[in-house]
Amino acid sequence: MRKGKVIEIHPERGYGFVKEHTTGLYFRFNTSDLFDQITENEFVTFSLIELDPGKLAINLRRTTAGQNHVSEH
């Protein structure tokens, strides 16, 4: 399970972006893959699937900053 922070959500367009903590990479997600009511700047866990091209974050779930063990710089 990957950990990150939701950077942007565009509910009217049906997608958003999450920044992974370990790599600093950004991944797109579909708002239909949110298990919880998640807002921007919240910490989440997620999985990735391969697309052509790129990767998509799926199964986003809210977590707490303490569970991520990573400080924001």
C-alpha positions as CSV (number, residue, x, y, z in Angstrom):
1,M,0.0,0.0,0.0
2,R,1.4,3.4,-1.0
3,K,1.1,6.6,1.1
4,G,0.6,10.1,0.0
5,K,-1.2,13.4,0.2
6,V,-4.1,14.6,-1.9
7,I,-2.9,17.7,-3.8
8,E,-5.9,18.6,-6.0
9,I,-9.5,17.4,-6.4
10,H,-11.7,18.4,-9.3
11,P,-15.1,16.8,-8.5
12,E,-16.8,18.5,-11.4
13,R,-14.3,16.8,-13.8
14,G,-14.2,13.5,-11.8
15,Y,-10.5,13.4,-11.0
16,G,-7.7,14.6,-8.7
17,F,-4.0,14.2,-8.0
18,V,-2.1,12.5,-5.1
19,K,1.6,13.0,-4.3
20,E,3.3,9.9,-3.2
21,H,5.5,10.4,-0.1
22,T,8.4,8.1,-1.0
23,T,9.0,9.1,-4.6
24,G,7.4,12.6,-4.7
25,L,5.6,11.6,-7.9
26,Y,2.1,12.7,-8.7
27,F,-0.6,10.3,-9.7
28,R,-4.1,11.0,-11.1
29,F,-7.1,9.3,-9.5
30,N,-10.8,9.1,-10.4
31,T,-13.1,10.5,-7.7
32,S,-15.1,7.3,-8.0
33,D,-12.2,5.5,-6.4
34,L,-12.5,7.4,-3.1
35,F,-13.6,5.1,-0.2
36,D,-13.9,8.1,2.2
37,Q,-14.9,11.8,1.9
38,I,-11.5,13.1,1.1
39,T,-10.5,16.7,0.7
40,E,-7.3,18.4,-0.5
41,N,-4.3,18.2,1.8
42,E,-5.5,15.0,3.4
43,F,-3.2,12.0,3.9
44,V,-4.2,8.8,2.1
45,T,-3.2,5.3,1.3
46,F,-3.6,4.0,-2.3
47,S,-2.7,1.4,-4.9
48,L,-1.4,2.0,-8.4
49,I,-2.5,0.3,-11.7
50,E,-0.6,0.5,-15.0
51,L,-2.2,2.4,-17.8
52,D,-1.1,3.1,-21.3
53,P,0.5,5.6,-20.8
54,G,1.2,6.1,-17.1
55,K,-0.2,4.9,-13.8
56,L,-3.5,5.6,-12.0
57,A,-4.0,5.8,-8.2
58,I,-7.0,3.6,-7.0
59,N,-8.6,2.6,-3.8
60,L,-7.8,5.9,-1.9
61,R,-8.5,5.8,1.8
62,R,-8.0,8.5,4.4
63,T,-5.3,8.1,7.0
64,T,-3.6,10.3,9.5
65,A,-0.2,12.1,9.1
66,G,1.2,10.0,11.9
67,Q,0.5,6.8,10.1
68,N,2.6,8.1,7.1
69,H,5.7,8.6,9.2
70,V,6.8,11.3,6.7
71,S,7.0,15.0,7.4
72,E,6.0,17.6,4.8
73,H,8.8,19.8,3.6
